[in-house]
């Protein structure tokens, strides 16, 4: 059972890390500087909501 828990935790952390990385890349492509893009990556649910609101407004 501990192996299954470790596998589940590793898979979850990998998925979150991928979302952080992809969001940071997206922030950089939107013209933000590297520190801002990194913060957006860490706070990816908030960044996605802000991007959605801005895109809908334009």
PyMOL Python script that loads the backbone (N, CA, C, O; Angstrom):
from pymol import cmd

cmd.read_pdbstr("""\
ATOM      1  N   UNK A   1       0.812  -1.210   0.000  1.00  0.00           N
ATOM      2  CA  UNK A   1       0.000   0.000   0.000  1.00  0.00           C
ATOM      3  C   UNK A   1       0.852   1.269   0.000  1.00  0.00           C
ATOM      4  O   UNK A   1       0.474   2.227  -0.675  1.00  0.00           O
ATOM      5  N   UNK A   2       1.986   1.337   0.720  1.00  0.00           N
ATOM      6  CA  UNK A   2       2.793   2.559   0.670  1.00  0.00           C
ATOM      7  C   UNK A   2       3.302   2.872  -0.740  1.00  0.00           C
ATOM      8  O   UNK A   2       3.473   4.039  -1.091  1.00  0.00           O
ATOM      9  N   UNK A   3       3.542   1.845  -1.540  1.00  0.00           N
ATOM     10  CA  UNK A   3       4.016   2.068  -2.907  1.00  0.00           C
ATOM     11  C   UNK A   3       2.925   2.745  -3.731  1.00  0.00           C
ATOM     12  O   UNK A   3       3.208   3.643  -4.524  1.00  0.00           O
ATOM     13  N   UNK A   4       1.700   2.321  -3.545  1.00  0.00           N
ATOM     14  CA  UNK A   4       0.584   2.925  -4.274  1.00  0.00           C
ATOM     15  C   UNK A   4       0.409   4.394  -3.879  1.00  0.00           C
ATOM     16  O   UNK A   4       0.152   5.244  -4.731  1.00  0.00           O
ATOM     17  N   UNK A   5       0.547   4.683  -2.600  1.00  0.00           N
ATOM     18  CA  UNK A   5       0.442   6.060  -2.129  1.00  0.00           C
ATOM     19  C   UNK A   5       1.540   6.935  -2.705  1.00  0.00           C
ATOM     20  O   UNK A   5       1.292   8.071  -3.108  1.00  0.00           O
ATOM     21  N   UNK A   6       2.751   6.402  -2.744  1.00  0.00           N
ATOM     22  CA  UNK A   6       3.875   7.154  -3.303  1.00  0.00           C
ATOM     23  C   UNK A   6       3.672   7.383  -4.797  1.00  0.00           C
ATOM     24  O   UNK A   6       3.985   8.459  -5.307  1.00  0.00           O
ATOM     25  N   UNK A   7       3.161   6.400  -5.486  1.00  0.00           N
ATOM     26  CA  UNK A   7       2.900   6.539  -6.915  1.00  0.00           C
ATOM     27  C   UNK A   7       1.823   7.593  -7.174  1.00  0.00           C
ATOM     28  O   UNK A   7       1.954   8.406  -8.089  1.00  0.00           O
ATOM     29  N   UNK A   8       0.777   7.578  -6.380  1.00  0.00           N
ATOM     30  CA  UNK A   8      -0.294   8.561  -6.515  1.00  0.00           C
ATOM     31  C   UNK A   8       0.213   9.966  -6.215  1.00  0.00           C
ATOM     32  O   UNK A   8      -0.119  10.912  -6.930  1.00  0.00           O
ATOM     33  N   UNK A   9       1.006  10.107  -5.173  1.00  0.00           N
ATOM     34  CA  UNK A   9       1.565  11.409  -4.827  1.00  0.00           C
ATOM     35  C   UNK A   9       2.504  11.909  -5.923  1.00  0.00           C
ATOM     36  O   UNK A   9       2.456  13.081  -6.298  1.00  0.00           O
ATOM     37  N   UNK A  10       3.339  11.041  -6.425  1.00  0.00           N
ATOM     38  CA  UNK A  10       4.260  11.419  -7.492  1.00  0.00           C
ATOM     39  C   UNK A  10       3.537  11.840  -8.755  1.00  0.00           C
ATOM     40  O   UNK A  10       3.924  12.809  -9.409  1.00  0.00           O
ATOM     41  N   UNK A  11       2.494  11.118  -9.095  1.00  0.00           N
ATOM     42  CA  UNK A  11       1.704  11.451 -10.278  1.00  0.00           C
ATOM     43  C   UNK A  11       1.012  12.805 -10.110  1.00  0.00           C
ATOM     44  O   UNK A  11       0.979  13.612 -11.039  1.00  0.00           O
ATOM     45  N   UNK A  12       0.468  13.043  -8.935  1.00  0.00           N
ATOM     46  CA  UNK A  12      -0.203  14.310  -8.664  1.00  0.00           C
ATOM     47  C   UNK A  12       0.779  15.477  -8.724  1.00  0.00           C
ATOM     48  O   UNK A  12       0.482  16.510  -9.325  1.00  0.00           O
ATOM     49  N   UNK A  13       1.941  15.318  -8.107  1.00  0.00           N
ATOM     50  CA  UNK A  13       2.938  16.381  -8.120  1.00  0.00           C
ATOM     51  C   UNK A  13       3.453  16.650  -9.537  1.00  0.00           C
ATOM     52  O   UNK A  13       3.713  17.798  -9.900  1.00  0.00           O
ATOM     53  N   UNK A  14       3.597  15.607 -10.319  1.00  0.00           N
ATOM     54  CA  UNK A  14       4.027  15.778 -11.699  1.00  0.00           C
ATOM     55  C   UNK A  14       2.988  16.552 -12.507  1.00  0.00           C
ATOM     56  O   UNK A  14       3.339  17.433 -13.293  1.00  0.00           O
ATOM     57  N   UNK A  15       1.729  16.229 -12.317  1.00  0.00           N
ATOM     58  CA  UNK A  15       0.663  16.932 -13.034  1.00  0.00           C
ATOM     59  C   UNK A  15       0.617  18.405 -12.643  1.00  0.00           C
ATOM     60  O   UNK A  15       0.452  19.268 -13.505  1.00  0.00           O
ATOM     61  N   UNK A  16       0.761  18.697 -11.366  1.00  0.00           N
ATOM     62  CA  UNK A  16       0.752  20.087 -10.909  1.00  0.00           C
ATOM     63  C   UNK A  16       1.969  20.829 -11.456  1.00  0.00           C
ATOM     64  O   UNK A  16       1.854  21.977 -11.884  1.00  0.00           O
ATOM     65  N   UNK A  17       3.127  20.184 -11.443  1.00  0.00           N
ATOM     66  CA  UNK A  17       4.343  20.815 -11.976  1.00  0.00           C
ATOM     67  C   UNK A  17       4.186  21.126 -13.469  1.00  0.00           C
ATOM     68  O   UNK A  17       4.654  22.163 -13.940  1.00  0.00           O
ATOM     69  N   UNK A  18       3.539  20.243 -14.200  1.00  0.00           N
ATOM     70  CA  UNK A  18       3.310  20.489 -15.624  1.00  0.00           C
ATOM     71  C   UNK A  18       2.373  21.688 -15.827  1.00  0.00           C
ATOM     72  O   UNK A  18       2.599  22.500 -16.723  1.00  0.00           O
ATOM     73  N   UNK A  19       1.339  21.801 -15.011  1.00  0.00           N
ATOM     74  CA  UNK A  19       0.427  22.940 -15.112  1.00  0.00           C
ATOM     75  C   UNK A  19       1.137  24.250 -14.783  1.00  0.00           C
ATOM     76  O   UNK A  19       0.916  25.269 -15.437  1.00  0.00           O
ATOM     77  N   UNK A  20       1.995  24.210 -13.758  1.00  0.00           N
ATOM     78  CA  UNK A  20       2.763  25.402 -13.395  1.00  0.00           C
ATOM     79  C   UNK A  20       3.671  25.813 -14.548  1.00  0.00           C
ATOM     80  O   UNK A  20       3.727  26.988 -14.911  1.00  0.00           O
ATOM     81  N   UNK A  21       4.378  24.850 -15.119  1.00  0.00           N
ATOM     82  CA  UNK A  21       5.310  25.147 -16.206  1.00  0.00           C
ATOM     83  C   UNK A  21       4.573  25.675 -17.434  1.00  0.00           C
ATOM     84  O   UNK A  21       5.002  26.663 -18.031  1.00  0.00           O
ATOM     85  N   UNK A  22       3.491  25.044 -17.813  1.00  0.00           N
ATOM     86  CA  UNK A  22       2.743  25.491 -18.992  1.00  0.00           C
ATOM     87  C   UNK A  22       2.127  26.870 -18.787  1.00  0.00           C
ATOM     88  O   UNK A  22       2.078  27.668 -19.723  1.00  0.00           O
ATOM     89  N   UNK A  23       1.660  27.159 -17.581  1.00  0.00           N
ATOM     90  CA  UNK A  23       1.101  28.478 -17.303  1.00  0.00           C
ATOM     91  C   UNK A  23       2.185  29.542 -17.335  1.00  0.00           C
ATOM     92  O   UNK A  23       1.960  30.644 -17.835  1.00  0.00           O
ATOM     93  N   UNK A  24       3.363  29.220 -16.804  1.00  0.00           N
ATOM     94  CA  UNK A  24       4.481  30.170 -16.846  1.00  0.00           C
ATOM     95  C   UNK A  24       4.894  30.451 -18.291  1.00  0.00           C
ATOM     96  O   UNK A  24       5.175  31.597 -18.642  1.00  0.00           O
ATOM     97  N   UNK A  25       4.932  29.434 -19.112  1.00  0.00           N
ATOM     98  CA  UNK A  25       5.250  29.632 -20.529  1.00  0.00           C
ATOM     99  C   UNK A  25       4.175  30.493 -21.199  1.00  0.00           C
ATOM    100  O   UNK A  25       4.486  31.377 -21.998  1.00  0.00           O
ATOM    101  N   UNK A  26       2.928  30.230 -20.870  1.00  0.00           N
ATOM    102  CA  UNK A  26       1.836  31.045 -21.422  1.00  0.00           C
ATOM    103  C   UNK A  26       1.928  32.494 -20.996  1.00  0.00           C
ATOM    104  O   UNK A  26       1.676  33.394 -21.797  1.00  0.00           O
ATOM    105  N   UNK A  27       2.288  32.733 -19.737  1.00  0.00           N
ATOM    106  CA  UNK A  27       2.469  34.101 -19.262  1.00  0.00           C
ATOM    107  C   UNK A  27       3.602  34.801 -19.984  1.00  0.00           C
ATOM    108  O   UNK A  27       3.512  35.984 -20.312  1.00  0.00           O
ATOM    109  N   UNK A  28       4.664  34.062 -20.226  1.00  0.00           N
ATOM    110  CA  UNK A  28       5.805  34.633 -20.958  1.00  0.00           C
ATOM    111  C   UNK A  28       5.406  34.964 -22.397  1.00  0.00           C
ATOM    112  O   UNK A  28       5.811  35.995 -22.932  1.00  0.00           O
ATOM    113  N   UNK A  29       4.612  34.092 -23.024  1.00  0.00           N
ATOM    114  CA  UNK A  29       4.161  34.346 -24.397  1.00  0.00           C
ATOM    115  C   UNK A  29       3.212  35.534 -24.474  1.00  0.00           C
ATOM    116  O   UNK A  29       3.099  36.179 -25.516  1.00  0.00           O
ATOM    117  N   UNK A  30       2.531  35.820 -23.368  1.00  0.00           N
ATOM    118  CA  UNK A  30       1.635  36.981 -23.329  1.00  0.00           C
ATOM    119  C   UNK A  30       2.403  38.279 -23.101  1.00  0.00           C
ATOM    120  O   UNK A  30       1.806  39.352 -23.006  1.00  0.00           O
ATOM    121  N   UNK A  31       3.731  38.178 -23.012  1.00  0.00           N
ATOM    122  CA  UNK A  31       4.548  39.377 -22.916  1.00  0.00           C
ATOM    123  C   UNK A  31       4.990  39.744 -21.516  1.00  0.00           C
ATOM    124  O   UNK A  31       5.586  40.802 -21.318  1.00  0.00           O
ATOM    125  N   UNK A  32       4.715  38.902 -20.551  1.00  0.00           N
ATOM    126  CA  UNK A  32       5.125  39.212 -19.189  1.00  0.00           C
ATOM    127  C   UNK A  32       6.587  38.846 -18.975  1.00  0.00           C
ATOM    128  O   UNK A  32       7.117  37.947 -19.628  1.00  0.00           O
ATOM    129  N   UNK A  33       7.222  39.542 -18.066  1.00  0.00           N
ATOM    130  CA  UNK A  33       8.620  39.252 -17.741  1.00  0.00           C
ATOM    131  C   UNK A  33       8.697  37.935 -16.974  1.00  0.00           C
ATOM    132  O   UNK A  33       7.693  37.435 -16.465  1.00  0.00           O
ATOM    133  N   UNK A  34       9.910  37.383 -16.903  1.00  0.00           N
ATOM    134  CA  UNK A  34      10.101  36.071 -16.282  1.00  0.00           C
ATOM    135  C   UNK A  34       9.608  35.984 -14.829  1.00  0.00           C
ATOM    136  O   UNK A  34       8.937  35.008 -14.494  1.00  0.00           O
ATOM    137  N   UNK A  35       9.906  36.956 -13.948  1.00  0.00           N
ATOM    138  CA  UNK A  35       9.405  36.827 -12.570  1.00  0.00           C
ATOM    139  C   UNK A  35       7.876  36.813 -12.496  1.00  0.00           C
ATOM    140  O   UNK A  35       7.293  36.057 -11.719  1.00  0.00           O
ATOM    141  N   UNK A  36       7.234  37.652 -13.309  1.00  0.00           N
ATOM    142  CA  UNK A  36       5.763  37.692 -13.330  1.00  0.00           C
ATOM    143  C   UNK A  36       5.213  36.380 -13.871  1.00  0.00           C
ATOM    144  O   UNK A  36       4.236  35.845 -13.345  1.00  0.00           O
ATOM    145  N   UNK A  37       5.841  35.864 -14.922  1.00  0.00           N
ATOM    146  CA  UNK A  37       5.393  34.589 -15.499  1.00  0.00           C
ATOM    147  C   UNK A  37       5.547  33.456 -14.495  1.00  0.00           C
ATOM    148  O   UNK A  37       4.701  32.563 -14.440  1.00  0.00           O
ATOM    149  N   UNK A  38       6.611  33.475 -13.704  1.00  0.00           N
ATOM    150  CA  UNK A  38       6.803  32.438 -12.690  1.00  0.00           C
ATOM    151  C   UNK A  38       5.732  32.511 -11.612  1.00  0.00           C
ATOM    152  O   UNK A  38       5.216  31.479 -11.181  1.00  0.00           O
ATOM    153  N   UNK A  39       5.393  33.710 -11.176  1.00  0.00           N
ATOM    154  CA  UNK A  39       4.327  33.873 -10.175  1.00  0.00           C
ATOM    155  C   UNK A  39       2.993  33.411 -10.753  1.00  0.00           C
ATOM    156  O   UNK A  39       2.205  32.763 -10.065  1.00  0.00           O
ATOM    157  N   UNK A  40       2.740  33.744 -12.019  1.00  0.00           N
ATOM    158  CA  UNK A  40       1.512  33.276 -12.662  1.00  0.00           C
ATOM    159  C   UNK A  40       1.475  31.752 -12.721  1.00  0.00           C
ATOM    160  O   UNK A  40       0.420  31.137 -12.566  1.00  0.00           O
ATOM    161  N   UNK A  41       2.630  31.163 -12.944  1.00  0.00           N
ATOM    162  CA  UNK A  41       2.686  29.714 -12.978  1.00  0.00           C
ATOM    163  C   UNK A  41       2.329  29.100 -11.647  1.00  0.00           C
ATOM    164  O   UNK A  41       1.587  28.120 -11.586  1.00  0.00           O
ATOM    165  N   UNK A  42       2.855  29.672 -10.577  1.00  0.00           N
ATOM    166  CA  UNK A  42       2.577  29.139  -9.236  1.00  0.00           C
ATOM    167  C   UNK A  42       1.108  29.344  -8.876  1.00  0.00           C
ATOM    168  O   UNK A  42       0.489  28.483  -8.250  1.00  0.00           O
ATOM    169  N   UNK A  43       0.565  30.468  -9.266  1.00  0.00           N
ATOM    170  CA  UNK A  43      -0.846  30.773  -8.973  1.00  0.00           C
ATOM    171  C   UNK A  43      -1.719  30.526 -10.202  1.00  0.00           C
ATOM    172  O   UNK A  43      -2.559  31.355 -10.553  1.00  0.00           O
ATOM    173  N   UNK A  44      -1.512  29.380 -10.851  1.00  0.00           N
ATOM    174  CA  UNK A  44      -2.148  29.147 -12.152  1.00  0.00           C
ATOM    175  C   UNK A  44      -3.668  29.227 -12.157  1.00  0.00           C
ATOM    176  O   UNK A  44      -4.208  29.705 -13.154  1.00  0.00           O
ATOM    177  N   UNK A  45      -4.406  28.805 -11.136  1.00  0.00           N
ATOM    178  CA  UNK A  45      -5.871  28.960 -11.246  1.00  0.00           C
ATOM    179  C   UNK A  45      -6.291  30.438 -11.328  1.00  0.00           C
ATOM    180  O   UNK A  45      -7.220  30.789 -12.056  1.00  0.00           O
ATOM    181  N   UNK A  46      -5.599  31.286 -10.577  1.00  0.00           N
ATOM    182  CA  UNK A  46      -5.903  32.719 -10.609  1.00  0.00           C
ATOM    183  C   UNK A  46      -5.515  33.307 -11.965  1.00  0.00           C
ATOM    184  O   UNK A  46      -6.264  34.094 -12.543  1.00  0.00           O
ATOM    185  N   UNK A  47      -4.350  32.922 -12.464  1.00  0.00           N
ATOM    186  CA  UNK A  47      -3.895  33.422 -13.763  1.00  0.00           C
ATOM    187  C   UNK A  47      -4.877  33.036 -14.857  1.00  0.00           C
ATOM    188  O   UNK A  47      -5.191  33.854 -15.722  1.00  0.00           O
ATOM    189  N   UNK A  48      -5.362  31.815 -14.833  1.00  0.00           N
ATOM    190  CA  UNK A  48      -6.313  31.374 -15.857  1.00  0.00           C
ATOM    191  C   UNK A  48      -7.595  32.191 -15.798  1.00  0.00           C
ATOM    192  O   UNK A  48      -8.141  32.562 -16.837  1.00  0.00           O
ATOM    193  N   UNK A  49      -8.082  32.477 -14.588  1.00  0.00           N
ATOM    194  CA  UNK A  49      -9.310  33.259 -14.441  1.00  0.00           C
ATOM    195  C   UNK A  49      -9.112  34.677 -14.962  1.00  0.00           C
ATOM    196  O   UNK A  49      -9.990  35.222 -15.631  1.00  0.00           O
ATOM    197  N   UNK A  50      -7.963  35.277 -14.658  1.00  0.00           N
ATOM    198  CA  UNK A  50      -7.676  36.632 -15.131  1.00  0.00           C
ATOM    199  C   UNK A  50      -7.549  36.646 -16.647  1.00  0.00           C
ATOM    200  O   UNK A  50      -8.095  37.531 -17.306  1.00  0.00           O
ATOM    201  N   UNK A  51      -6.837  35.677 -17.204  1.00  0.00           N
ATOM    202  CA  UNK A  51      -6.690  35.619 -18.665  1.00  0.00           C
ATOM    203  C   UNK A  51      -8.048  35.449 -19.332  1.00  0.00           C
ATOM    204  O   UNK A  51      -8.321  36.081 -20.353  1.00  0.00           O
ATOM    205  N   UNK A  52      -8.896  34.604 -18.767  1.00  0.00           N
ATOM    206  CA  UNK A  52     -10.226  34.373 -19.334  1.00  0.00           C
ATOM    207  C   UNK A  52     -11.038  35.676 -19.325  1.00  0.00           C
ATOM    208  O   UNK A  52     -11.685  36.020 -20.313  1.00  0.00           O
ATOM    209  N   UNK A  53     -10.993  36.389 -18.200  1.00  0.00           N
ATOM    210  CA  UNK A  53     -11.750  37.632 -18.088  1.00  0.00           C
ATOM    211  C   UNK A  53     -11.236  38.672 -19.079  1.00  0.00           C
ATOM    212  O   UNK A  53     -12.026  39.376 -19.708  1.00  0.00           O
ATOM    213  N   UNK A  54      -9.920  38.769 -19.219  1.00  0.00           N
ATOM    214  CA  UNK A  54      -9.347  39.737 -20.161  1.00  0.00           C
ATOM    215  C   UNK A  54      -9.681  39.374 -21.599  1.00  0.00           C
ATOM    216  O   UNK A  54     -10.005  40.248 -22.403  1.00  0.00           O
ATOM    217  N   UNK A  55      -9.605  38.097 -21.924  1.00  0.00           N
ATOM    218  CA  UNK A  55      -9.899  37.671 -23.297  1.00  0.00           C
ATOM    219  C   UNK A  55     -11.368  37.883 -23.645  1.00  0.00           C
ATOM    220  O   UNK A  55     -11.695  38.214 -24.785  1.00  0.00           O
ATOM    221  N   UNK A  56     -12.245  37.696 -22.680  1.00  0.00           N
ATOM    222  CA  UNK A  56     -13.671  37.903 -22.929  1.00  0.00           C
ATOM    223  C   UNK A  56     -13.985  39.375 -23.109  1.00  0.00           C
ATOM    224  O   UNK A  56     -14.889  39.735 -23.864  1.00  0.00           O
ATOM    225  N   UNK A  57     -13.240  40.229 -22.414  1.00  0.00           N
ATOM    226  CA  UNK A  57     -13.471  41.666 -22.482  1.00  0.00           C
ATOM    227  C   UNK A  57     -13.022  42.242 -23.810  1.00  0.00           C
ATOM    228  O   UNK A  57     -13.639  43.178 -24.318  1.00  0.00           O
ATOM    229  N   UNK A  58     -11.956  41.697 -24.382  1.00  0.00           N
ATOM    230  CA  UNK A  58     -11.405  42.235 -25.632  1.00  0.00           C
ATOM    231  C   UNK A  58     -12.150  41.787 -26.849  1.00  0.00           C
ATOM    232  O   UNK A  58     -11.793  42.164 -27.965  1.00  0.00           O
TER     233      UNK A  58
END
""", "prot")
cmd.dss("prot")
cmd.show_as("cartoon", "prot")
cmd.util.cbc("prot")
cmd.orient("prot")
